[in-house]
């Protein structure tokens, strides 16, 4: 394998890893939101706020990496998941505001 082939393989592997990280972080943020809703239902508003902050941080961070995804299909799929995360955050924020005493 020559240097060009090696560089191409490494570039491809890095792109695959970037996609995997974005995918996993979005999933983790959705889990934070589920936990935040559970905390809200139990009246643990401070904990819910912390979980919501974590989800927002993940959303913002992954939003910065999305433009680096070169594969158009993967980018569209991840943008869809990112938008679903954004919508879910807005819903949890709405529920959080309703739960405020």
Residue, then its C-alpha position, 0 to 999 in steps of 0.5 A: x500500500x503506497x502513501x496515497x492509498x494509506x492517506x485515503x484510507x485514513x481519511x475515510x476512517x476519520x470521516x466514518x468516526x466523525x459520523x459515529x461520534x455525531x450520531x452517538x452524541x445526538x443519541x446521548x442528548x436525547x437520553x438526557x432529555x428523557x431523563x430530564x422529563x423524568x426528573x421534571x415529573x418527579x419535581x426535581x427541577x434543578x436536576x432537570x435543568x442540568x440535564x437539559x443544559x447537557x442536551x443543549x451543549x451536545x446539540x450545539x457542539x454537534x451542530x458545529x461538526x455537521x458541516x464537516x460530514x462529506x457524505x451527503x446522505x449521512x449529512x442529511x440523516x444526521x441533520x434530521x436527527x439534529x433537528x429532531x433533537x432541537x425540537x425535543x429540547x424546545x418541548x422539554x423547555x416548554x414543559x420545564x417552564x410549565x413546571x416552574x412554581 
